[in-house]
Each structure stands twice: as structure tokens, then as C-alpha cells.
Amino acid sequence: MRDLGRMLVRVNWLGLATITLGFAFWEILLRAGFAQYQNLPAPSAIANGLVEITSSGQLLADTLHTLRAVLVGWAAALVLGVAIGLLLGASNTLRRYSLASIEILRPMPGIAFAPVALLLFGFSLQMELMVIILPALWPVLINTMGAVMGVHARLFEVGRTFRLSRGEILRKIMLPAALPGVLVGARLSMTLALVLAIVAEMVGNPAGLGDAVVREQQAMRPELVFAYVVVIGALGVILNAALTGAVAVLFPAASGRLREAG
């Protein structure tokens, strides 16, 4: 009960009230005829659309596909980003030879890789992962590298004083000191992974929530288009809350930094 009370306190009730009032105002404008758009459904129609796609079972299948792509792509980006970030942060030589390449590749939009991914993998989960992983890699890599570079030199001197091996210095000094930066990068990376998965499904792989939005748009069902958009937004909120909650349990000392990043 105590944990439930803490969760309720953390809920942004003012933000939820603002959203609720916005939907109510939207409904009133449409019903009163002040806003007349042929393909703009009322919130009540969107709610009926949510019920329709949920009861048909299509929503569950689409959500599971997108969720799998997001989690697999994010996990791969997290592992690669932390590993490369640690190496670059700890080695001046590697940074000297690598930063130029990173600065060239980092601004490239992930969707630019979609044509190449389609040629290599066709319409598949692998195609989505190629679009997701590289852009989602950068927040983790950059934050990890910056966090390692920010570790005070005296900590390494302490490690050498206690005759720690390189592996022990990595495990006992570098990783704990860099953890807050890694977690911030992980949170930003997860958001990117969801966005890129939806875009990849819209323009490439015909599956998941992104494809569902395009499918209902082509069928001229705007209430279902908006229903899927609501689901995508809710999925983003759930993933972010799950990550924040997991960090609060596993790394309580770093959870404050992660909340500040949001």
C-alpha cells in the first residue's frame, strides 16, 4: 500500500487534468459545429475505435510486434553504446581517431537506412532493427563517453594504489561513476527506438502499430488512425515509466538523475 501511495503522489495530476479538459473542449467544438473537418473525429469516436481494435484482437498483435522491435533494437543499442562509450571515454587515442567519424554519422536520420535495409533484409524484423539500432546508439554512446571522461583522475589513482587490475578498475570505478550518464542515454535511446520503429513500419515493414496507422488511413477510418496514435503515445509512457521504475529499484542512487533528464 505504501508503494501504491508513492506512485499516486508521483502522478502528474495537473497534467492529466489538462489533457482531459483538452479532449472535452475538442468534443464540444465538434458537437457544437464550431470545428467542421471531415476527417477529424471526436474523442468519443476515437474511444469507440479503441474498443473496436481491442475487441478484434488486431491491437494486441500490432502492439506485440512493435514492442518486440523496440525492445530488441533498444537492448542492442544499449549494449553497443555502453561498450563503445567506455572504450572511447577511457582512451584518448581512440577518441582522436574516432570522433570525426562519429560526428559524421550521428546526424544521419535513421530512416535514411530504410532503403538499404529493405534491399538487405526485405520486409522483416531485421529491416526494422537496422533502422532502429544506429540512431538509438548515439545517446547511449555519447552520454557514456562523457560520463567516463568526467570521472575524477583521483579515483583512478586510488585504484592503482590498491593495485586493481584494469578489469577491476572498469567494474569498480568506471562503471559506477558513469552509471548516471548511461541511464540518461538509455532513456533517450528508448524514446528514439519507439519513434524509429513506428516510422520503419510506416515506410518499410508492413507490420506493427506504424503499419496499422497507414492501413487505417488508406481505409479512410480516421477514428481508428487516431486510436492507434493514442496507443502509440500510451506505449511510450508505459515504456518510460517501466524504465524509470526499474532504475529506481535497481539503482536508487541514480534514479534522481534519470527523473531530471525526463
C-alpha positions as CSV (number, residue, x, y, z in Angstrom):
1,M,0.0,0.0,0.0
2,R,2.9,2.4,0.8
3,D,4.4,1.8,-2.7
4,L,1.0,2.4,-4.3
5,G,0.7,5.7,-2.4
6,R,4.1,6.8,-3.6
7,M,3.1,6.0,-7.2
8,L,-0.1,8.0,-6.8
9,V,1.8,11.0,-5.4
10,R,4.2,10.9,-8.4
11,V,1.4,11.0,-10.9
12,N,1.2,14.4,-12.7
13,W,-2.5,15.0,-11.8
14,L,-2.4,18.6,-13.2
15,G,-1.1,17.3,-16.5
16,L,-3.8,14.6,-16.7
17,A,-6.5,17.2,-15.9
18,T,-5.2,19.4,-18.7
19,I,-5.3,16.6,-21.2
20,T,-8.8,15.7,-20.0
21,L,-10.0,19.3,-20.4
22,G,-8.4,19.4,-23.9
23,F,-10.3,16.4,-25.0
24,A,-13.6,17.7,-23.5
25,F,-13.0,21.1,-25.3
26,W,-12.3,19.2,-28.6
27,E,-15.6,17.2,-28.2
28,I,-17.6,20.3,-27.5
29,L,-16.2,22.2,-30.5
30,L,-17.1,19.3,-32.9
31,R,-20.5,18.7,-31.5
32,A,-21.4,22.4,-31.5
33,G,-20.3,22.7,-35.1
34,F,-17.6,25.3,-34.4
35,A,-14.9,23.0,-36.0
36,Q,-16.0,21.1,-39.1
37,Y,-13.4,18.8,-40.5
38,Q,-14.4,15.8,-42.5
39,N,-11.6,13.6,-41.2
40,L,-11.2,14.9,-37.7
41,P,-13.1,12.5,-35.4
42,A,-14.4,13.4,-31.9
43,P,-12.8,11.9,-28.9
44,S,-15.9,9.8,-28.3
45,A,-15.4,8.3,-31.8
46,I,-11.7,7.7,-31.1
47,A,-12.8,5.9,-27.9
48,N,-15.2,3.7,-29.9
49,G,-12.3,3.0,-32.3
50,L,-10.1,1.9,-29.4
51,V,-12.8,-0.5,-28.3
52,E,-13.2,-1.9,-31.9
53,I,-9.5,-2.6,-32.4
54,T,-9.1,-4.1,-29.0
55,S,-12.1,-6.4,-29.3
56,S,-10.9,-7.6,-32.7
57,G,-7.5,-8.7,-31.4
58,Q,-5.7,-6.7,-34.0
59,L,-4.4,-4.2,-31.5
60,L,-2.6,-6.9,-29.4
61,A,-0.9,-8.4,-32.4
62,D,0.2,-5.0,-33.7
63,T,1.4,-3.8,-30.3
64,L,3.4,-7.0,-29.6
65,H,5.2,-6.7,-32.9
66,T,6.2,-3.1,-32.3
67,L,7.1,-3.8,-28.7
68,R,9.4,-6.6,-29.7
69,A,11.2,-4.4,-32.3
70,V,11.6,-1.6,-29.8
71,L,13.0,-3.7,-27.0
72,V,15.4,-5.8,-29.2
73,G,16.6,-2.7,-31.0
74,W,17.0,-0.7,-27.8
75,A,18.8,-3.5,-26.0
76,A,21.3,-3.9,-28.9
77,A,21.9,-0.1,-29.0
78,L,22.3,-0.1,-25.2
79,V,25.0,-2.9,-25.2
80,L,26.9,-1.4,-28.1
81,G,26.6,2.2,-26.9
82,V,27.9,1.3,-23.4
83,A,30.8,-0.8,-24.7
84,I,31.9,1.7,-27.3
85,G,31.4,4.7,-25.0
86,L,33.5,3.1,-22.3
87,L,36.3,2.4,-24.7
88,L,36.2,5.9,-26.2
89,G,35.9,7.6,-22.8
90,A,38.9,5.7,-21.4
91,S,41.2,6.1,-24.4
92,N,42.4,9.4,-25.7
93,T,43.9,7.7,-28.8
94,L,40.6,6.0,-29.7
95,R,38.8,9.3,-29.4
96,R,41.3,11.1,-31.5
97,Y,40.8,8.6,-34.4
98,S,37.0,8.1,-33.9
99,L,35.3,11.4,-33.0
100,A,35.3,12.7,-36.6
101,S,33.6,9.6,-37.9
102,I,31.0,9.8,-35.0
103,E,30.2,13.4,-35.8
104,I,29.6,12.5,-39.5
105,L,27.4,9.5,-38.7
106,R,25.5,10.9,-35.7
107,P,23.3,13.5,-37.5
108,M,22.2,10.9,-40.2
109,P,18.5,10.1,-39.8
110,G,17.7,6.5,-39.1
111,I,15.0,6.4,-41.8
112,A,17.8,7.1,-44.4
113,F,18.9,3.5,-43.8
114,A,15.4,2.1,-44.7
115,P,16.1,1.6,-48.5
116,V,19.3,-0.2,-47.7
117,A,17.7,-2.3,-45.0
118,L,14.9,-3.3,-47.4
119,L,17.4,-4.4,-50.0
120,L,19.3,-6.5,-47.5
121,F,16.5,-8.0,-45.4
122,G,13.2,-7.3,-47.2
123,F,10.0,-6.8,-45.2
124,S,11.2,-8.2,-41.9
125,L,12.0,-7.5,-38.3
126,Q,15.7,-7.3,-39.2
127,M,14.9,-4.4,-41.5
128,E,13.3,-2.6,-38.6
129,L,16.2,-3.3,-36.3
130,M,18.7,-1.8,-38.8
131,V,16.7,1.4,-38.9
132,I,16.4,1.5,-35.1
133,I,19.8,0.5,-33.7
134,L,22.2,3.0,-35.2
135,P,20.3,6.2,-34.3
136,A,19.3,4.8,-30.9
137,L,23.0,4.0,-30.3
138,W,24.2,7.6,-30.2
139,P,22.5,8.9,-27.0
140,V,24.0,5.9,-25.0
141,L,27.4,6.2,-26.6
142,I,27.8,10.0,-26.2
143,N,26.4,10.0,-22.6
144,T,28.6,7.0,-21.6
145,M,31.7,8.5,-23.1
146,G,31.1,11.9,-21.5
147,A,30.4,10.3,-18.1
148,V,33.7,8.3,-18.3
149,M,35.7,11.3,-19.3
150,G,34.2,13.1,-16.3
151,V,35.5,10.6,-13.8
152,H,37.9,12.3,-11.5
153,A,41.6,11.3,-12.0
154,R,42.0,10.7,-8.3
155,L,39.6,7.7,-8.5
156,F,42.0,6.0,-10.9
157,E,44.9,6.9,-8.6
158,V,43.0,5.2,-5.7
159,G,42.5,2.1,-7.9
160,R,46.2,2.0,-8.8
161,T,47.1,2.4,-5.1
162,F,45.1,-0.6,-4.3
163,R,46.7,-2.4,-7.2
164,L,43.4,-3.1,-9.0
165,S,43.6,-4.7,-12.4
166,R,42.1,-3.0,-15.5
167,G,39.0,-5.1,-15.3
168,E,38.5,-4.2,-11.6
169,I,39.0,-0.5,-12.4
170,L,36.4,-0.8,-15.1
171,R,34.0,-2.7,-12.9
172,K,34.5,-0.9,-9.6
173,I,35.4,2.6,-10.6
174,M,34.4,3.5,-14.2
175,L,31.0,1.8,-14.5
176,P,29.6,3.1,-11.1
177,A,30.9,6.6,-11.9
178,A,29.5,6.5,-15.4
179,L,26.1,4.9,-14.4
180,P,24.0,8.1,-14.2
181,G,25.1,9.2,-17.7
182,V,24.5,5.7,-19.1
183,L,21.0,5.7,-17.7
184,V,20.2,9.1,-19.1
185,G,21.4,7.9,-22.5
186,A,19.3,4.7,-22.1
187,R,16.1,6.7,-21.5
188,L,16.7,8.9,-24.5
189,S,17.6,5.9,-26.6
190,M,14.3,4.1,-25.7
191,T,12.2,7.0,-26.9
192,L,14.2,7.1,-30.2
193,A,13.7,3.4,-30.6
194,L,9.9,3.6,-30.4
195,V,9.8,6.5,-32.8
196,L,12.1,4.8,-35.3
197,A,10.1,1.5,-35.0
198,I,6.9,3.3,-35.9
199,V,8.5,5.1,-38.8
200,A,10.1,1.9,-40.1
201,E,6.7,0.2,-40.0
202,M,5.1,3.0,-41.9
203,V,7.6,3.2,-44.8
204,G,9.0,-0.3,-44.8
205,N,7.9,-3.4,-42.9
206,P,4.1,-3.8,-43.2
207,A,3.5,-4.8,-39.6
208,G,3.0,-3.3,-36.2
209,L,1.4,-0.1,-35.0
210,G,3.1,2.0,-37.7
211,D,1.6,-0.1,-40.4
212,A,-1.8,-0.1,-38.7
213,V,-1.8,3.8,-38.8
214,V,-1.1,3.7,-42.6
215,R,-3.6,0.9,-43.1
216,E,-6.5,2.7,-41.4
217,Q,-5.6,6.0,-43.1
218,Q,-5.8,4.3,-46.5
219,A,-9.2,2.7,-45.5
220,M,-10.4,6.3,-44.6
221,R,-11.0,5.4,-41.0
222,P,-9.7,8.5,-39.2
223,E,-11.2,7.4,-35.8
224,L,-9.0,4.2,-36.0
225,V,-6.0,6.2,-37.1
226,F,-6.3,8.4,-34.0
227,A,-7.0,5.4,-31.8
228,Y,-3.7,3.8,-32.9
229,V,-1.9,7.2,-32.3
230,V,-3.3,7.2,-28.8
231,V,-2.0,3.6,-28.3
232,I,1.5,4.6,-29.5
233,G,1.6,7.5,-27.1
234,A,0.4,5.3,-24.2
235,L,3.1,2.7,-25.1
236,G,5.8,5.4,-24.9
237,V,4.5,6.5,-21.5
238,I,4.5,2.9,-20.3
239,L,8.0,2.1,-21.5
240,N,9.3,5.3,-20.0
241,A,7.6,4.5,-16.6
242,A,8.8,0.9,-16.7
243,L,12.4,2.0,-17.3
244,T,12.2,4.7,-14.6
245,G,10.7,2.2,-12.1
246,A,13.4,-0.4,-12.9
247,V,16.1,2.1,-12.3
248,A,14.6,3.2,-9.0
249,V,14.6,-0.4,-7.8
250,L,18.0,-1.5,-9.2
251,F,19.9,1.8,-8.9
252,P,18.2,4.0,-6.4
253,A,21.2,6.4,-6.1
254,A,21.0,7.2,-9.9
255,S,17.2,7.4,-10.2
256,G,17.1,11.1,-9.3
257,R,19.4,12.0,-12.3
258,L,17.2,9.9,-14.6
259,R,14.0,11.7,-13.5
260,E,15.7,15.1,-14.1
261,A,16.5,14.0,-17.6
262,G,12.8,13.5,-18.3
